């Protein structure tokens, strides 16, 4: 019986090639999108699900308030780990993690033989941390060599992952790697005490090289890491704890409060200055942007939910296409159904038959989707997490997902048509009266409703795409109060042990300044607009009250403001030098200090780190974090730093001037810093990164819009094809009676045009509301222009008319004699 169902289904599929092709194409687009999105969501949600007792593992995070300004972070004060281990109860494991040297990379020296002069040097090695053996136990590493219990107990010891062991000691057995020497940044030498297998699971813990915690106490890093400082902390100091079974997190949080008060009594001195330590569950780390860790990748739950919504919409559109086309074909199947019922087929058997046909189409669409998925993953590489691999398609979970998806789509898309088709009465069908006083009107109403639903979704996506693109264009072209173009930035090596670093930097600046294609150079702490933030302790007494602000700070040499064309609206620029005796503030800070006229702030005294500092000028406001955020109060002081800014001369006609100048800068850099790699970024690219997520959203919406429009137009084309086929005789008679081609096209198209216009009327308010909500995340934003909605509506109408014309023009120009003869 089942074999017969599927044979008939395959014959029906082949007999109705055009409708089957449209159905397969519509469903395959929806299924492909669902498959790719499921891969992404499945990958992201699989993070940190493998750790043994992971439900008892937490990261210690902080909520702080400084002079009334709130802040949140995953960094904690360095000595907290030792205090928790010695004083807190209910904590089974304490796992401090310090990023090496506070930087993301380090220089590693490997002596493989007796001749130290032939040592192998590996520059910019990332993912090196200081930690303890409990950290490795928590992650459940598989040990390939060494003693797990003793490996990180002693100072100057290191554990390597197998990939690092192969990189540093190629061809050496893991057991023989133990005992080898490794040097870090010329001033730290350690001995390898273990090798562990690489982590294959998805995790936020990306370290590949582990140095023992006791090493810090035996070196100058004791002060560098601020191991005895309780009122300050650095971004690369984190702490994880594993609670004992049955210990509530709230109990440990209360103990953290007690420990903090014991060692830092000013942590909560008043309502405007507070500090609270909390426990963040391990399962929350990968998704929580509030406590984004140092050098970690965060996935957005809202983005994942948005992706799932897009997948659902595309699947829905494909299902609507199938329902529309199948019910529209009912007249062609009516006689078949009547004969089957007359021969004894039950309604249940007919429903099974039609569901089998849907299953065949869905299986074909799914197989096509699996073939397309690798190409889609390549096309959407910017949206694909770096660890997601195509081989995930062949995992058991994916097979279960595909089988479930096929079953669900087949049932939901095929049930309604099956019930409609199986409900025809055989007597009326065989008398050619299948639709007389029956549900044909209801079926037409359902088809129109589904068609409108398709175009509502498509129109919504079109308007949303245009609005997102309009805001991104506004952000990228807005006046940010500074020069953005033809500026490159790069860092000189951070080397606290190198006493000649300042002289080297000055030599670099002087030699780069002499390059013909260079307009100006400057050194500083950071660029005016940057993803990072730096705050200073600045207060001002206006005679009545003490004004304390959470002020963004910048410092640089005397060329800094001129290079970026940051205007001084009152007072003067800073005098050359590194002494912090004077400063500039921006207009926003002047207003925050109570000066309606910003110029009145000039010559006032502020306390910068408790040192009197004269305000000598006021800078014009500039956007330090893009248009999404407001302008913060900013103070600027004289100084130099490892961050170099180079303003280039205008580009030549051939477009080679910049690259030539940059090449010369790279050669000078290599001659001064032979052990470092020259890497630069254009300043306008840095600004563009502020909107990278929005640009990805725009690209995703563009693709989604294209797919929804394509699916909607496929459905519309199928319905028009059905309509023209069923109205062939009518069209022929109208032409014989004098109707022109234009008249026929108008008659055939007007109902569908009404549906498209109705869809626009429904989609426009919803799109306006959603766009307005999205724009609220920008302090400086574009307008919700009427032309966006008008242009989107007209474009959708134009696409619909083109789709309609593909069949209506052909039907209107057909020979009427042939149509009537065939009837």
PEUR-V657039 format. One record per pair of residues at least 4 apart in sequence whose ideal C-beta (glycine too) atoms are under 7 Angstrom apart, sorted by the first residue. I is the first residue (numbers start at 1). GAP is how many residues later the second one is. Records with the same first field share a line. If there is no record, write none. Layout:
I: GAP / GAP
This chain:
1: 4
2: 4
3: 4
4: 4
5: 4 / 347 / 348 / 351
6: 4 / 350 / 354
7: 4
8: 4 / 345
9: 4 / 347 / 348 / 351
10: 4 / 350
11: 4
12: 4 / 345
13: 7 / 344 / 347 / 348
16: 4 / 313
17: 4
18: 4 / 703
19: 4 / 306 / 310 / 699
20: 4 / 341
21: 4
22: 4 / 299 / 303 / 692 / 696
23: 4 / 298 / 299 / 302 / 338
24: 4 / 337 / 340 / 341 / 344
25: 4 / 689
26: 4 / 291 / 292 / 295 / 296 / 685 / 688 / 689
27: 4 / 291 / 295 / 334 / 335 / 338 / 382
28: 4 / 337 / 340 / 341
29: 4 / 285 / 289 / 678 / 681 / 682
30: 4 / 284 / 285 / 287 / 288
31: 4 / 334 / 335 / 338 / 374
32: 4 / 337 / 340 / 341 / 344
33: 4 / 277 / 278 / 281 / 674
34: 4 / 277 / 280 / 281 / 371
35: 4 / 334 / 338
36: 4 / 337 / 340 / 341 / 344
37: 4 / 270 / 271 / 273 / 274
38: 4 / 363
39: 4 / 349 / 353
40: 4 / 267 / 344 / 345 / 348
41: 4 / 263 / 266 / 267
42: 4 / 355
43: 159 / 342 / 344 / 345
44: 255 / 260 / 341
46: 156
47: 155 / 156 / 157 / 239
48: 6 / 155 / 156 / 234 / 235 / 237 / 238
50: 151
51: 6 / 87 / 88 / 89 / 231
52: 88
53: 4 / 189
54: 228
56: 186 / 187
57: 81 / 183 / 185 / 225
58: 182 / 183 / 185 / 191 / 221 / 222 / 223 / 224
59: 15 / 179 / 181 / 221 / 226
60: 16 / 20 / 179 / 181 / 196 / 217 / 219
61: 12 / 13 / 217 / 219 / 230
62: 11 / 14 / 213 / 214 / 215
63: 9 / 213 / 215
64: 7 / 210 / 211
65: 4 / 5 / 207 / 208 / 209
66: 5 / 207 / 484
67: 205 / 206 / 481 / 482 / 483
68: 204
69: 481
72: 218 / 219
73: 218
74: 164 / 217 / 218 / 219
75: 158 / 159 / 160 / 162 / 163
76: 4 / 157 / 161 / 162 / 163
77: 152 / 153 / 155 / 156
78: 147 / 148 / 149 / 151 / 155 / 159
79: 4 / 148 / 149 / 151
80: 4 / 159
81: 4 / 13 / 15 / 158
82: 4
83: 4 / 176 / 180
84: 4 / 7 / 10 / 157 / 175
85: 9
87: 172
88: 164 / 167 / 171
90: 153 / 154 / 157 / 161 / 162
91: 150 / 152 / 153 / 161
92: 150 / 151 / 152
93: 41 / 45 / 148 / 149
94: 40 / 147
95: 36 / 37 / 39 / 40 / 43 / 145 / 146
96: 35 / 36 / 117 / 143
97: 32 / 34 / 38 / 141 / 143
98: 31 / 32 / 127 / 138 / 139
99: 30 / 137 / 195 / 196
100: 6 / 28 / 29 / 30 / 84
101: 5 / 84
102: 132 / 134
103: 391
104: 22 / 191
105: 19 / 20 / 21
106: 19 / 22 / 78 / 79
107: 14 / 16 / 78 / 568
108: 14 / 17 / 74 / 76
109: 10 / 12 / 74
110: 9 / 10 / 58 / 72
111: 5 / 8 / 70
112: 8 / 57
113: 5
123: 552 / 554
124: 553
127: 79 / 80 / 81 / 82
128: 79 / 81 / 83
129: 78 / 81
130: 81 / 83 / 85 / 86
131: 4 / 79 / 82
132: 20 / 81
133: 4 / 15 / 16 / 18 / 19 / 20
134: 4
135: 4
136: 5 / 23 / 60 / 74
138: 104
139: 60 / 66
141: 55 / 56
142: 54 / 55
143: 5 / 51 / 53
144: 18 / 30 / 51 / 52 / 53
145: 29 / 30 / 32 / 33 / 49 / 50
146: 5 / 13 / 32 / 47 / 48 / 49
147: 4
151: 6 / 8 / 42 / 43
152: 5 / 7 / 58 / 60
153: 59
154: 58 / 60
155: 57 / 59 / 60 / 63
156: 33 / 34 / 35 / 59
157: 33 / 34 / 36 / 55
158: 24 / 32 / 33 / 34 / 35 / 51 / 52 / 53
159: 34 / 35 / 37 / 51
160: 4 / 5 / 17 / 32 / 35 / 49
161: 35 / 37 / 47
162: 4 / 33 / 35 / 36
163: 4 / 35 / 45
164: 4 / 44 / 45
165: 4 / 9 / 12 / 30
166: 4
168: 14
169: 8 / 11
172: 4 / 5
174: 21
177: 15 / 18
178: 14 / 15 / 16 / 17
179: 12 / 13
180: 12
181: 8 / 10
182: 8 / 10
183: 5 / 6
184: 4
186: 311
187: 310
188: 31
190: 21 / 25
199: 4
202: 185
204: 81 / 82 / 92
211: 4
214: 4
215: 4
216: 5 / 6 / 9 / 11
217: 5
220: 4
221: 4
222: 5
225: 12
226: 6 / 8
230: 33 / 34
231: 33 / 35
233: 4
235: 59
236: 58
238: 55
243: 4 / 6 / 9
247: 4 / 5
249: 4 / 30
250: 4
251: 4
252: 4 / 27
253: 4 / 24 / 25 / 26
254: 4
255: 4
256: 4 / 21
257: 4 / 20
258: 4
259: 4
260: 4 / 7 / 15 / 17
261: 4 / 6
267: 8
268: 6 / 7
269: 4
280: 4 / 5 / 8 / 11
284: 4
286: 12 / 13
287: 11 / 12 / 14
289: 9
292: 4 / 6
299: 5
300: 4
301: 4
302: 4
303: 4
304: 4
305: 4
306: 4
307: 4
308: 4
309: 4
310: 4 / 394
311: 4
312: 4
313: 4 / 144 / 395
314: 4 / 393 / 394
315: 4 / 94
316: 4
317: 4 / 137 / 140 / 391 / 394 / 395
318: 4 / 393
319: 4 / 90 / 93 / 94
320: 4 / 130 / 133 / 134 / 395
321: 4 / 390 / 393 / 394
322: 4 / 91
323: 4 / 90 / 93 / 94 / 127
324: 4 / 123 / 126 / 127 / 391 / 394 / 395
325: 4 / 390 / 393
326: 91
327: 90 / 93 / 116 / 119 / 120
328: 119 / 391 / 394
329: 4 / 393
330: 4 / 90 / 91 / 113
331: 103 / 395
333: 4 / 88
334: 4 / 90 / 95 / 100
335: 4 / 94
336: 4
337: 4 / 13 / 84 / 85 / 87 / 92
338: 4 / 86 / 88 / 91 / 92
339: 4
340: 5 / 10
341: 4 / 85
342: 84
345: 4 / 5
347: 4 / 75
348: 4
349: 4
350: 4 / 72
351: 4 / 67 / 68 / 71
352: 4
353: 4
354: 4 / 60 / 63 / 64 / 67 / 68
355: 4 / 55 / 59 / 63
356: 4
357: 4
358: 4 / 52 / 55 / 56
359: 4 / 51
360: 4
361: 4
362: 4 / 44 / 47 / 48
363: 4 / 43
364: 4
365: 4
366: 4 / 36 / 40
367: 4
368: 4
369: 4
370: 23
372: 4
373: 4 / 20
374: 4 / 16
375: 4
376: 4
377: 7 / 13
380: 4
382: 314
383: 313 / 317
384: 4
388: 4
392: 6
393: 5
394: 4
396: 4
397: 4
398: 4
399: 4
400: 4
401: 4
402: 4
403: 4
404: 4
405: 4
406: 4
407: 4
408: 4
409: 4
410: 4
411: 4
414: 4
415: 4
416: 4
417: 4
418: 4
419: 4
420: 23
424: 5 / 10
425: 4
426: 4
427: 4
428: 5 / 6 / 8
429: 5
434: 4
435: 5
439: 4
440: 4
441: 4
442: 4
443: 4
444: 4
445: 4
446: 4
447: 4 / 272
448: 4 / 307
449: 4
450: 4
451: 4 / 264 / 265 / 268 / 304
452: 4 / 303 / 306 / 307
453: 4
454: 4 / 258 / 261
455: 4 / 257 / 300 / 301 / 304 / 341
456: 4 / 303 / 306 / 307
457: 4 / 251
458: 4 / 250 / 251 / 254 / 338
459: 4 / 300 / 301 / 304 / 333 / 337
460: 4 / 303 / 306 / 307
461: 4 / 240 / 243 / 244 / 247
462: 4 / 243 / 330 / 333 / 334
463: 4 / 300 / 301 / 304 / 308 / 325 / 326 / 329
464: 4 / 237 / 303 / 306 / 307
465: 4 / 233 / 236 / 237 / 240
466: 4 / 322 / 326
467: 4 / 304 / 321
468: 4 / 226 / 229 / 230 / 233
469: 4 / 229
470: 4 / 312 / 318
471: 4 / 304 / 307 / 310 / 311
472: 4 / 219 / 222 / 223 / 226
473: 4
474: 4 / 308
475: 151 / 152 / 216
476: 212 / 215
478: 149 / 302
480: 4 / 49 / 142 / 143
481: 85 / 139 / 140 / 141 / 142
482: 46 / 82 / 83 / 84 / 140
483: 4 / 81 / 82
484: 199 / 200 / 203
485: 199
486: 161 / 162
487: 158 / 159 / 160 / 195 / 196
488: 158 / 160 / 174 / 192 / 193 / 194
489: 38 / 154 / 155 / 156 / 191 / 192 / 194
490: 154 / 188 / 189 / 190
491: 151 / 152
492: 13 / 16 / 150 / 152 / 181
493: 180 / 183
494: 148
495: 6
500: 4
501: 4
502: 4
503: 4
504: 4 / 168
505: 4 / 18
506: 4
507: 4 / 165
508: 4 / 160 / 161 / 164
509: 4 / 12 / 14
510: 4
511: 157
512: 6 / 9 / 134 / 153 / 156
513: 5 / 8
515: 146 / 149 / 150
517: 131 / 132 / 140 / 143 / 144
518: 128 / 130 / 131 / 143
519: 128 / 129 / 130
520: 39 / 42 / 43 / 127
521: 38 / 123 / 124 / 125
522: 34 / 35 / 37 / 38 / 41 / 123
523: 33 / 34 / 117 / 118 / 120 / 121
524: 30 / 31 / 32 / 33 / 36 / 116 / 117 / 119 / 121
525: 9 / 29 / 30 / 31 / 114 / 116 / 118
526: 4 / 6 / 8 / 28 / 117
527: 116 / 118 / 156 / 159
528: 26 / 36 / 38 / 94 / 96
529: 94 / 95 / 96 / 157 / 158
530: 156
531: 158
533: 19
534: 18 / 19
535: 15 / 16 / 17 / 18
536: 15 / 17 / 72 / 99
537: 72
538: 11 / 13 / 68 / 69 / 70 / 97
539: 7 / 8 / 9 / 67 / 68
540: 7 / 53 / 64 / 66
541: 5
542: 5 / 52
547: 46
549: 40 / 43 / 84
551: 38 / 82 / 83 / 84
552: 72 / 80 / 81 / 82
553: 82
554: 80 / 82
555: 81 / 82 / 83 / 84 / 86
556: 4 / 83
557: 19 / 83
558: 15 / 16 / 18
559: 4
560: 4
561: 5 / 7 / 12
563: 82 / 84
566: 53 / 54 / 56
567: 53
568: 4 / 5 / 49 / 50 / 51
569: 18 / 29 / 49 / 51
570: 28 / 29 / 32 / 47 / 48
571: 31 / 45 / 46 / 47
572: 44 / 45
573: 44
574: 8 / 10 / 42 / 64
575: 63
577: 61
578: 60 / 61 / 62
579: 59
580: 28 / 31 / 33 / 57
581: 32 / 33
582: 31 / 32 / 34
583: 25 / 30 / 32 / 52 / 53 / 54
584: 32 / 33 / 34 / 35 / 52
585: 4 / 5 / 16 / 30 / 33 / 34 / 49 / 50
586: 32 / 33 / 35 / 47 / 48
587: 4 / 11 / 31 / 33 / 34
588: 4 / 33 / 43 / 44 / 45
589: 4 / 44 / 45 / 46
590: 5 / 8 / 11 / 28
591: 4 / 7
592: 41
593: 8
595: 5 / 6
598: 20
599: 19
601: 14 / 17
602: 13 / 14 / 15 / 16
603: 11 / 12
604: 11
605: 7 / 8 / 9
606: 7 / 9
607: 4 / 5
608: 5
619: 17
621: 10
623: 4 / 8
624: 8 / 10
625: 4 / 65
626: 61 / 64 / 65
627: 151 / 152 / 153
628: 62 / 149 / 150 / 151
629: 150
630: 149
646: 19
648: 10 / 13
649: 8
651: 4 / 6 / 7
652: 4 / 5
656: 4
657: 4
658: 4
659: 4
660: 4
661: 4
662: 4 / 18
663: 4
664: 4
665: 4
666: 4 / 12
667: 4
668: 4
669: 4 / 9
670: 4 / 8
681: 4 / 5
683: 4
684: 4
685: 4
691: 4
692: 4
693: 4
694: 4
695: 4
696: 4
697: 4
698: 4
699: 4
700: 4
701: 4
702: 4
703: 4
704: 4
705: 4
706: 4
707: 4
708: 4
709: 4 / 90
710: 4
711: 4
712: 4
713: 4 / 86 / 90
714: 4
715: 4
716: 4 / 36 / 84 / 87
717: 4 / 86 / 89 / 90
718: 4
719: 4
720: 4 / 32 / 84 / 87 / 88
721: 4 / 86
722: 4
723: 4 / 25
724: 4 / 24 / 83 / 84 / 87
727: 4
728: 4 / 91 / 94 / 95
729: 4 / 90 / 91 / 94
730: 4
731: 4 / 13 / 80 / 81 / 88
732: 4 / 84 / 87 / 88
733: 4
734: 5 / 10
735: 4 / 9 / 81
736: 80
739: 4 / 5
741: 4 / 71 / 72
742: 4
743: 4
744: 4 / 68
745: 4 / 63 / 64 / 67
746: 4
748: 60 / 63
749: 4 / 55 / 59
750: 4
751: 4
752: 4 / 48 / 52
753: 4 / 47
754: 4
755: 4
756: 4 / 40 / 41 / 44
757: 4
758: 4
759: 4
760: 4 / 33 / 36
763: 4
764: 4 / 25
765: 4
766: 4
767: 4
768: 4 / 16
769: 4
770: 4
771: 4 / 13
772: 4 / 12
775: 6
786: 4
787: 4
788: 4
789: 4
790: 4
791: 4
792: 4
793: 4
794: 4
795: 4
796: 4
797: 4
798: 4
799: 4
800: 4
801: 4
804: 4
805: 4
807: 4
808: 4
809: 4
810: 4
814: 4 / 5
816: 4
817: 4
818: 4
819: 4
